[in-house]
Amino acid sequence: MEHVLDAMPVWLALMLFAAIPAFVAVLLHDRFRRIVPSDRLIPHHDVAGFLVSIVGLLFAVVLAFLVAAAWAAFDAAQRNADSEASDLAETFATTTVLSEPTRTTTRRLLADYAFLVRDQEWPMLIDGRQDPRAREIIVRAFTTVASSQAPKSATVAQALEHSSAQQLVTTNLEALSADRRRRLLDASVHIPGALYLALVMGWILLLAFVFLFGCSRVLQLTMTALVTAMIGLLFGLIVEFDRPYGNGIRVSPEAWTLVIDNHHLERFRTPGTP
């Protein structure tokens, strides 16, 4: 199902989430009306109305909770991705305190990482995968900074300055690595299937109560279609928000593009890299 959603624009996916269940519900309700005519249901409207209000309220609470939870997870995924880009920019800026050749090597690794994440790893996140080369670059950056040594002729003050610079860049690299882990988790963790199952079952139960009302055939089928389509639309939003790196409502890499452009990372990356 995920690959089908990735192959279509989000507006079309949401329309299908609304239209297909509504079409099926109308067909089933029409068949039910042929078996149970409305005049047999009208005398029981008082009881049916009381029960459907309770069921509808419970279902609305669950549906609202899942929509809010899916949106919160999506928003957190966007903020984590932006935070990682911000950490990369901060790390790149602080490399000015490093001595050569550590400064040049670290800047090249950070530039390679930015382009690799934005252009190569980002599409892989649709399937919850990562590019192992990106992790290797982070490890190499840590190793490069940690292995740098102050000149043997350096004074005590210069040695302390070198150690402070080394610690500053290492701290920023740790923040960058932590945000990377959060981004990868955001791409692979989803709403549990049990909640989706409960939502579908509640949807079916609510429609069963809707079937128990009797009025004119056209009006009743229209109301059934509208109720089902509304629930389907919200269900589609939950599915889209639950896939933050899909091709629909997705986490934007614009923060990475901004960092790349503002720091002119094209000049620092390894020549010939994709």
Backbone hydrogen bonds in HBPLUS format (Angstrom, degrees):
<---DONOR---> <-ACCEPTOR-->    atom                        ^
c    i                          cat <-CA-CA->   ^        H-A-AA   ^      H-
h    n   atom  resd res      DA  || num        DHA   H-A  angle D-A-AA Bond
n    s   type  num  typ     dist DA aas  dist angle  dist       angle   num
A0004-VAL N   A0001-MET O   3.13 MM   3  5.12 120.8  2.49  94.3 109.1     1
A0005-LEU N   A0001-MET O   3.02 MM   4  6.36 157.7  2.07 153.2 158.7     2
A0006-ASP N   A0002-GLU O   2.95 MM   4  6.21 149.0  2.05 144.9 153.8     3
A0007-ALA N   A0004-VAL O   3.16 MM   3  5.27 141.9  2.31  98.5 109.3     4
A0008-MET N   A0005-LEU O   3.33 MM   3  5.62 169.8  2.34 110.3 113.1     5
A0012-LEU N   A0009-PRO O   3.14 MM   3  5.48 123.3  2.48 103.4 116.6     6
A0013-ALA N   A0009-PRO O   3.08 MM   4  6.42 157.7  2.14 151.5 158.4     7
A0014-LEU N   A0010-VAL O   2.96 MM   4  6.20 162.4  1.99 154.4 158.0     8
A0015-MET N   A0011-TRP O   3.05 MM   4  6.21 152.8  2.13 139.1 146.7     9
A0016-LEU N   A0012-LEU O   2.96 MM   4  6.20 154.4  2.02 149.0 155.5    10
A0017-PHE N   A0013-ALA O   2.94 MM   4  6.22 153.5  2.01 147.2 154.8    11
A0018-ALA N   A0014-LEU O   3.08 MM   4  6.33 139.6  2.25 140.0 150.1    12
A0019-ALA N   A0015-MET O   2.72 MM   4  5.87 164.9  1.75 153.4 158.4    13
A0020-ILE N   A0016-LEU O   3.02 MM   4  5.55 160.0  2.07 137.4 143.6    14
A0023-PHE N   A0019-ALA O   2.89 MM   4  6.05 156.8  1.94 153.1 159.0    15
A0024-VAL N   A0020-ILE O   3.05 MM   4  6.32 163.0  2.08 155.0 159.2    16
A0025-ALA N   A0021-PRO O   2.84 MM   4  5.99 161.2  1.87 150.4 156.1    17
A0026-VAL N   A0022-ALA O   2.96 MM   4  6.12 157.3  2.01 147.8 153.4    18
A0027-LEU N   A0023-PHE O   3.11 MM   4  6.33 160.5  2.15 146.9 151.9    19
A0028-LEU N   A0024-VAL O   2.99 MM   4  6.25 163.8  2.02 152.9 157.0    20
A0029-HIS N   A0025-ALA O   2.83 MM   4  5.96 158.7  1.87 148.7 155.5    21
A0030-ASP N   A0026-VAL O   2.87 MM   4  5.97 157.0  1.92 148.2 154.4    22
A0031-ARG N   A0027-LEU O   3.04 MM   4  6.29 156.8  2.09 145.1 151.3    23
A0032-PHE N   A0028-LEU O   2.87 MM   4  6.13 152.7  1.94 145.5 153.8    24
A0033-ARG N   A0029-HIS O   2.83 MM   4  6.10 153.9  1.90 149.5 156.1    25
A0034-ARG N   A0030-ASP O   3.15 MM   4  6.41 141.1  2.31 140.8 150.3    26
A0035-ILE N   A0032-PHE O   3.06 MM   3  5.19 130.1  2.31  98.4 111.7    27
A0036-VAL N   A0032-PHE O   2.76 MM   4  5.95 168.9  1.77 162.1 165.6    28
A0040-ARG N   A0037-PRO O   3.19 MM   3  5.85 156.4  2.24 115.6 122.2    29
A0041-LEU N   A0038-SER O   2.90 MM   3  5.15 147.5  2.00 107.8 118.2    30
A0042-ILE N   A0038-SER O   3.05 MM   4  6.25 149.7  2.14 162.7 171.2    31
A0044-HIS N   A0041-LEU O   2.97 MM   3  5.60 152.0  2.05 119.2 127.8    32
A0045-HIS N   A0042-ILE O   3.17 MM   3  5.39 160.9  2.21 123.2 120.7    33
A0048-ALA N   A0044-HIS O   3.00 MM   4  6.14 171.9  2.01 160.1 162.4    34
A0049-GLY N   A0045-HIS O   2.71 MM   4  5.64 157.5  1.76 146.6 152.9    35
A0050-PHE N   A0046-ASP O   3.18 MM   4  6.33 154.9  2.25 141.1 147.0    36
A0051-LEU N   A0047-VAL O   3.05 MM   4  6.32 164.2  2.07 154.4 158.4    37
A0052-VAL N   A0048-ALA O   2.87 MM   4  6.01 163.5  1.90 152.3 157.2    38
A0053-SER N   A0049-GLY O   3.14 MM   4  6.18 144.6  2.27 137.9 146.3    39
A0054-ILE N   A0050-PHE O   3.35 MM   4  6.66 151.2  2.44 141.1 147.7    40
A0055-VAL N   A0051-LEU O   2.96 MM   4  6.27 171.5  1.97 158.8 160.5    41
A0056-GLY N   A0052-VAL O   2.74 MM   4  5.67 156.9  1.79 139.6 147.5    42
A0057-LEU N   A0053-SER O   3.00 MM   4  6.01 150.2  2.09 135.7 143.1    43
A0058-LEU N   A0054-ILE O   3.04 MM   4  6.30 166.0  2.06 154.0 157.1    44
A0059-PHE N   A0055-VAL O   2.93 MM   4  6.11 161.8  1.96 150.9 156.5    45
A0060-ALA N   A0056-GLY O   2.87 MM   4  5.95 151.7  1.95 141.5 149.8    46
A0061-VAL N   A0057-LEU O   3.03 MM   4  6.27 151.1  2.11 147.4 154.3    47
A0062-VAL N   A0058-LEU O   3.16 MM   4  6.47 164.8  2.19 149.7 152.8    48
A0063-LEU N   A0059-PHE O   2.83 MM   4  6.01 166.0  1.85 154.0 158.5    49
A0064-ALA N   A0060-ALA O   2.86 MM   4  5.90 162.2  1.89 145.1 150.3    50
A0065-PHE N   A0061-VAL O   2.94 MM   4  6.10 155.0  2.00 145.8 153.0    51
A0066-LEU N   A0062-VAL O   3.01 MM   4  6.28 159.7  2.05 151.7 156.3    52
A0067-VAL N   A0063-LEU O   2.98 MM   4  6.20 160.3  2.02 151.9 157.4    53
A0068-ALA N   A0064-ALA O   2.94 MM   4  6.08 164.7  1.97 148.7 153.1    54
A0069-ALA N   A0065-PHE O   2.83 MM   4  6.00 157.4  1.88 147.9 154.9    55
A0070-ALA N   A0066-LEU O   2.86 MM   4  5.94 161.1  1.90 146.9 152.0    56
A0071-TRP N   A0067-VAL O   2.94 MM   4  6.12 159.5  1.99 148.2 154.0    57
A0072-ALA N   A0068-ALA O   2.90 MM   4  6.05 158.5  1.94 146.6 152.9    58
A0073-ALA N   A0069-ALA O   2.99 MM   4  6.18 156.9  2.04 146.6 152.4    59
A0074-PHE N   A0070-ALA O   2.98 MM   4  6.18 155.3  2.05 144.6 151.7    60
A0075-ASP N   A0071-TRP O   2.84 MM   4  6.05 164.1  1.87 154.2 158.4    61
A0076-ALA N   A0072-ALA O   2.93 MM   4  6.10 153.4  2.00 143.8 151.2    62
A0077-ALA N   A0073-ALA O   2.95 MM   4  6.17 150.2  2.04 142.4 150.5    63
A0078-GLN N   A0074-PHE O   3.01 MM   4  6.36 154.9  2.07 151.2 157.3    64
A0079-ARG N   A0075-ASP O   2.99 MM   4  6.25 161.0  2.03 148.2 153.4    65
A0080-ASN N   A0076-ALA O   2.85 MM   4  6.02 153.3  1.92 147.9 155.3    66
A0081-ALA N   A0077-ALA O   3.02 MM   4  6.20 157.7  2.07 145.6 151.3    67
A0082-ASP N   A0078-GLN O   2.97 MM   4  6.19 159.9  2.01 149.5 155.2    68
A0083-SER N   A0079-ARG O   2.82 MM   4  5.94 148.0  1.92 140.8 150.3    69
A0084-GLU N   A0080-ASN O   2.97 MM   4  6.19 150.2  2.06 144.7 151.7    70
A0085-ALA N   A0081-ALA O   3.18 MM   4  6.49 158.0  2.23 144.4 149.6    71
A0086-SER N   A0082-ASP O   2.91 MM   4  6.19 152.4  1.99 144.7 153.0    72
A0087-ASP N   A0083-SER O   2.84 MM   4  6.10 152.7  1.91 147.7 154.9    73
A0088-LEU N   A0084-GLU O   2.96 MM   4  6.26 150.4  2.05 145.7 153.8    74
A0089-ALA N   A0085-ALA O   3.02 MM   4  6.33 156.8  2.08 146.8 152.7    75
A0090-GLU N   A0086-SER O   2.92 MM   4  6.21 156.2  1.98 147.8 154.6    76
A0091-THR N   A0087-ASP O   2.85 MM   4  6.01 159.1  1.89 147.7 153.6    77
A0092-PHE N   A0088-LEU O   2.86 MM   4  6.05 161.9  1.89 149.8 155.1    78
A0093-ALA N   A0089-ALA O   2.98 MM   4  6.16 155.0  2.04 144.2 150.9    79
A0094-THR N   A0090-GLU O   3.01 MM   4  6.23 152.0  2.09 146.9 154.0    80
A0095-THR N   A0092-PHE O   3.30 MM   3  5.39 150.6  2.39  99.1 107.6    81
A0096-THR N   A0093-ALA O   3.49 MM   3  6.29 170.7  2.50 115.3 117.8    82
A0097-VAL N   A0094-THR O   3.18 MM   3  6.02 169.2  2.19 122.1 124.5    83
A0098-LEU N   A0095-THR O   3.01 MM   3  5.33 160.4  2.05 111.1 117.5    84
A0103-ARG N   A0099-SER O   3.00 MM   4  5.71 149.9  2.10 132.3 140.3    85
A0105-THR N   A0101-PRO O   3.09 MM   4  6.30 170.3  2.10 159.1 162.0    86
A0106-THR N   A0102-THR O   2.91 MM   4  5.96 165.5  1.93 153.1 157.2    87
A0107-ARG N   A0103-ARG O   3.00 MM   4  6.15 162.2  2.03 151.0 156.1    88
A0108-ARG N   A0104-THR O   3.00 MM   4  6.17 156.9  2.06 147.0 153.3    89
A0109-LEU N   A0105-THR O   3.03 MM   4  6.29 156.1  2.09 147.2 153.5    90
A0110-LEU N   A0106-THR O   2.95 MM   4  6.19 160.0  2.00 151.9 157.1    91
A0111-ALA N   A0107-ARG O   2.94 MM   4  6.11 159.9  1.98 150.1 155.4    92
A0112-ASP N   A0108-ARG O   2.95 MM   4  6.13 162.0  1.98 148.1 153.2    93
A0113-TYR N   A0109-LEU O   2.91 MM   4  6.10 152.1  1.99 143.8 152.0    94
A0114-ALA N   A0110-LEU O   2.98 MM   4  6.23 157.3  2.04 148.2 153.3    95
A0115-PHE N   A0111-ALA O   3.17 MM   4  6.45 169.3  2.19 156.5 157.5    96
A0116-LEU N   A0112-ASP O   2.91 MM   4  5.99 154.7  1.97 146.3 154.4    97
A0117-VAL N   A0113-TYR O   2.91 MM   4  6.02 163.7  1.93 154.1 157.3    98
A0118-ARG N   A0114-ALA O   3.10 MM   4  6.22 172.3  2.11 149.9 152.4    99
A0119-ASP N   A0115-PHE O   2.93 MM   4  5.75 164.0  1.95 145.4 150.7   100
A0120-GLN N   A0116-LEU O   2.92 MM   4  5.11 146.2  2.03 127.2 137.4   101
A0121-GLU N   A0116-LEU O   2.90 MM   5  6.25 158.5  1.94 153.3 159.5   102
A0122-TRP N   A0117-VAL O   2.90 MM   5  5.83 135.7  2.10 154.8 162.2   103
A0124-MET N   A0121-GLU O   2.95 MM   3  5.11 123.9  2.27 102.9 118.6   104
A0125-LEU N   A0122-TRP O   3.16 MM   3  5.41 145.5  2.29 105.3 114.8   105
A0126-ILE N   A0123-PRO O   3.38 MM   3  5.92 164.6  2.40 110.4 114.7   106
A0127-ASP N   A0124-MET O   3.17 MM   3  5.93 145.3  2.29 118.7 124.3   107
A0129-ARG N   A0124-MET O   3.21 MM   5  5.36 157.4  2.27 138.8 132.7   108
A0128-GLY N   A0125-LEU O   2.97 MM   3  4.50 159.8  2.01  96.8 102.4   109
A0134-ALA N   A0131-ASP O   3.01 MM   3  5.67 141.6  2.16 118.5 127.2   110
A0136-GLU N   A0132-PRO O   3.07 MM   4  6.33 155.8  2.13 147.6 154.7   111
A0137-ILE N   A0133-ARG O   3.01 MM   4  6.26 147.0  2.12 143.1 151.2   112
A0138-ILE N   A0134-ALA O   3.18 MM   4  6.56 156.3  2.24 147.9 153.2   113
A0139-VAL N   A0135-ARG O   3.05 MM   4  6.35 163.4  2.08 152.7 156.9   114
A0140-ARG N   A0136-GLU O   2.90 MM   4  6.12 158.6  1.95 148.0 154.1   115
A0141-ALA N   A0137-ILE O   2.88 MM   4  6.11 149.9  1.97 147.6 155.9   116
A0142-PHE N   A0138-ILE O   2.98 MM   4  6.31 161.2  2.02 153.0 157.2   117
A0143-THR N   A0139-VAL O   2.95 MM   4  6.20 163.5  1.97 151.3 155.9   118
A0144-THR N   A0140-ARG O   2.82 MM   4  5.96 156.6  1.87 146.8 153.3   119
A0145-VAL N   A0141-ALA O   3.06 MM   4  6.25 167.9  2.07 153.4 155.5   120
A0146-ALA N   A0142-PHE O   2.89 MM   4  5.98 166.8  1.91 154.4 158.9   121
A0147-SER N   A0143-THR O   2.95 MM   4  5.87 147.4  2.06 143.4 150.6   122
A0148-SER N   A0145-VAL O   3.33 MM   3  5.47 157.1  2.39 102.3 109.0   123
A0154-ALA N   A0151-PRO O   2.93 MM   3  5.21 164.2  1.96 115.1 118.4   124
A0159-ALA N   A0155-THR O   2.86 MM   4  6.11 153.1  1.93 149.2 157.0   125
A0160-LEU N   A0156-VAL O   2.92 MM   4  6.17 155.7  1.98 149.2 155.5   126
A0161-GLU N   A0157-ALA O   2.93 MM   4  6.16 151.2  2.02 143.6 151.9   127
A0162-HIS N   A0158-GLN O   2.91 MM   4  6.13 153.8  1.98 145.0 151.7   128
A0163-SER N   A0159-ALA O   2.95 MM   4  6.18 155.9  2.01 145.0 151.5   129
A0164-SER N   A0160-LEU O   2.94 MM   4  6.14 154.6  2.00 146.1 152.7   130
A0165-ALA N   A0161-GLU O   2.99 MM   4  6.19 160.7  2.03 147.9 152.9   131
A0166-GLN N   A0162-HIS O   2.91 MM   4  6.07 157.2  1.96 146.3 153.1   132
A0167-GLN N   A0163-SER O   2.95 MM   4  6.13 154.7  2.01 144.6 151.0   133
A0168-LEU N   A0164-SER O   2.93 MM   4  6.14 155.2  2.00 148.3 155.0   134
A0169-VAL N   A0165-ALA O   3.13 MM   4  6.36 170.5  2.14 154.7 155.6   135
A0170-THR N   A0166-GLN O   3.04 MM   4  6.14 156.1  2.10 143.4 150.9   136
A0171-THR N   A0167-GLN O   2.94 MM   4  6.08 156.4  1.99 148.1 153.6   137
A0172-ASN N   A0168-LEU O   3.15 MM   4  6.46 156.9  2.21 146.7 152.5   138
A0173-LEU N   A0169-VAL O   2.91 MM   4  6.16 150.5  1.99 147.6 156.2   139
A0174-GLU N   A0170-THR O   2.92 MM   4  6.20 147.4  2.03 145.8 154.7   140
A0175-ALA N   A0171-THR O   3.11 MM   4  6.45 152.0  2.19 145.0 151.8   141
A0176-LEU N   A0172-ASN O   2.96 MM   4  6.21 156.0  2.02 145.5 152.3   142
A0177-SER N   A0173-LEU O   2.88 MM   4  6.09 156.5  1.93 147.3 153.4   143
A0178-ALA N   A0174-GLU O   2.94 MM   4  6.16 153.2  2.02 145.0 152.3   144
A0179-ASP N   A0175-ALA O   3.00 MM   4  6.24 161.0  2.04 150.2 154.7   145
A0180-ARG N   A0176-LEU O   3.01 MM   4  6.22 144.1  2.14 140.8 151.1   146
A0181-ARG N   A0177-SER O   3.09 MM   4  6.41 155.7  2.15 146.5 151.6   147
A0182-ARG N   A0178-ALA O   3.09 MM   4  6.43 156.4  2.15 146.7 153.1   148
A0183-ARG N   A0179-ASP O   2.95 MM   4  6.16 152.9  2.02 144.4 151.6   149
A0184-LEU N   A0180-ARG O   3.00 MM   4  6.31 159.2  2.05 153.5 158.4   150
A0185-LEU N   A0181-ARG O   2.97 MM   4  6.22 153.1  2.04 147.4 155.1   151
A0186-ASP N   A0182-ARG O   2.88 MM   4  6.10 156.3  1.94 148.7 155.2   152
A0187-ALA N   A0183-ARG O   3.16 MM   4  6.41 141.6  2.32 141.1 150.5   153
A0188-SER N   A0185-LEU O   3.07 MM   3  5.20 140.0  2.24 101.0 112.3   154
A0189-VAL N   A0185-LEU O   2.89 MM   4  5.82 145.6  2.01 163.0 167.4   155
A0195-LEU N   A0192-PRO O   3.09 MM   3  5.66 136.6  2.28 111.5 121.3   156
A0197-LEU N   A0193-GLY O   2.91 MM   4  6.20 156.8  1.96 151.3 158.0   157
A0198-ALA N   A0194-ALA O   2.92 MM   4  6.15 156.5  1.97 143.5 149.6   158
A0199-LEU N   A0195-LEU O   2.93 MM   4  6.13 151.7  2.02 144.1 151.8   159
A0200-VAL N   A0196-TYR O   2.98 MM   4  6.26 159.7  2.02 152.0 156.5   160
A0201-MET N   A0197-LEU O   2.96 MM   4  6.16 164.7  1.98 152.9 157.4   161
A0202-GLY N   A0198-ALA O   2.93 MM   4  6.05 157.7  1.98 144.6 151.0   162
A0203-TRP N   A0199-LEU O   2.94 MM   4  6.08 149.1  2.03 142.2 151.1   163
A0204-ILE N   A0200-VAL O   2.98 MM   4  6.30 156.2  2.03 149.9 155.2   164
A0205-LEU N   A0201-MET O   2.97 MM   4  6.23 160.3  2.01 150.1 155.4   165
A0206-LEU N   A0202-GLY O   2.94 MM   4  6.09 158.9  1.99 148.2 153.5   166
A0207-LEU N   A0203-TRP O   3.08 MM   4  6.32 158.1  2.13 146.8 152.5   167
A0208-ALA N   A0204-ILE O   2.95 MM   4  6.20 144.3  2.08 143.4 153.7   168
A0209-PHE N   A0205-LEU O   3.21 MM   4  6.59 148.0  2.32 145.0 151.7   169
A0210-VAL N   A0206-LEU O   3.07 MM   4  6.43 149.4  2.17 142.3 151.4   170
A0211-PHE N   A0207-LEU O   2.97 MM   4  6.26 144.9  2.10 146.4 154.9   171
A0212-LEU N   A0209-PHE O   3.02 MM   3  5.27 145.5  2.14 103.7 113.9   172
A0213-PHE N   A0210-VAL O   3.32 MM   3  5.91 164.0  2.35 119.2 119.5   173
A0220-GLN N   A0216-SER O   2.86 MM   4  6.00 164.9  1.88 161.5 166.5   174
A0221-LEU N   A0217-ARG O   2.98 MM   4  6.10 166.0  2.00 153.7 157.3   175
A0222-THR N   A0218-VAL O   2.96 MM   4  6.06 149.2  2.06 143.2 152.1   176
A0223-MET N   A0219-LEU O   2.98 MM   4  6.24 159.5  2.02 149.8 154.5   177
A0224-THR N   A0220-GLN O   2.97 MM   4  6.22 156.9  2.03 146.7 153.5   178
A0225-ALA N   A0221-LEU O   2.95 MM   4  6.13 155.8  2.01 142.9 149.0   179
A0226-LEU N   A0222-THR O   2.94 MM   4  6.22 159.0  1.99 150.9 156.4   180
A0227-VAL N   A0223-MET O   2.93 MM   4  6.09 168.5  1.94 154.5 157.3   181
A0228-THR N   A0224-THR O   3.01 MM   4  6.07 166.5  2.02 148.1 152.4   182
A0229-ALA N   A0225-ALA O   2.86 MM   4  5.92 157.9  1.91 145.9 152.8   183
A0230-MET N   A0226-LEU O   2.97 MM   4  6.08 157.1  2.02 146.8 152.6   184
A0231-ILE N   A0227-VAL O   3.14 MM   4  6.41 164.1  2.17 149.7 153.5   185
A0232-GLY N   A0228-THR O   2.86 MM   4  6.03 158.2  1.90 148.3 155.5   186
A0233-LEU N   A0229-ALA O   2.83 MM   4  6.01 150.6  1.91 147.4 154.6   187
A0234-LEU N   A0230-MET O   3.18 MM   4  6.47 161.7  2.22 148.5 152.0   188
A0235-PHE N   A0231-ILE O   2.85 MM   4  6.06 152.9  1.93 148.6 157.4   189
A0236-GLY N   A0232-GLY O   2.85 MM   4  6.07 151.4  1.93 144.5 151.9   190
A0237-LEU N   A0233-LEU O   3.04 MM   4  6.39 147.9  2.15 142.2 150.8   191
A0238-ILE N   A0234-LEU O   3.02 MM   4  6.34 154.9  2.09 146.8 153.0   192
A0239-VAL N   A0235-PHE O   3.04 MM   4  6.39 160.4  2.08 150.4 155.1   193
A0240-GLU N   A0236-GLY O   2.92 MM   4  6.16 160.6  1.96 150.5 155.8   194
A0241-PHE N   A0237-LEU O   2.85 MM   4  6.00 169.0  1.86 155.4 158.5   195
A0242-ASP N   A0238-ILE O   2.93 MM   4  5.97 139.2  2.10 141.5 152.9   196
A0243-ARG N   A0240-GLU O   3.14 MM   3  5.40 161.9  2.17 108.0 113.3   197
A0246-GLY N   A0243-ARG O   2.98 MM   3  5.30 161.3  2.02 124.5 122.6   198
A0251-VAL N   A0244-PRO O   2.58 MM   7  5.50 148.7  1.67 168.6 167.9   199
A0256-TRP N   A0253-PRO O   2.98 MM   3  5.41 127.8  2.27 108.8 121.7   200
A0257-THR N   A0253-PRO O   3.21 MM   4  6.64 154.7  2.28 149.7 157.1   201
A0258-LEU N   A0254-GLU O   2.88 MM   4  6.15 155.5  1.94 151.0 157.8   202
A0259-VAL N   A0255-ALA O   3.04 MM   4  6.31 157.0  2.10 144.1 149.4   203
A0260-ILE N   A0256-TRP O   2.91 MM   4  6.13 164.4  1.94 151.8 156.4   204
A0261-ASP N   A0257-THR O   2.93 MM   4  6.09 161.6  1.96 149.4 154.2   205
A0262-ASN N   A0258-LEU O   2.85 MM   4  5.93 168.0  1.86 152.5 156.5   206
A0263-HIS N   A0259-VAL O   3.06 MM   4  5.99 157.6  2.11 147.1 151.9   207
A0265-LEU N   A0260-ILE O   3.07 MM   5  5.15 157.5  2.12 144.1 150.1   208
A0264-HIS N   A0261-ASP O   3.25 MM   3  5.02 156.0  2.32  96.9 103.9   209
A0267-ARG N   A0264-HIS O   3.15 MM   3  6.02 155.0  2.21 122.3 126.7   210
A0268-PHE N   A0265-LEU O   2.99 MM   3  5.17 143.7  2.13 103.4 114.1   211
A0269-ARG N   A0265-LEU O   3.15 MM   4  6.29 136.1  2.35 155.8 166.0   212
A0273-THR N   A0270-THR O   3.31 MM   3  5.93 158.9  2.35 140.3 138.8   213
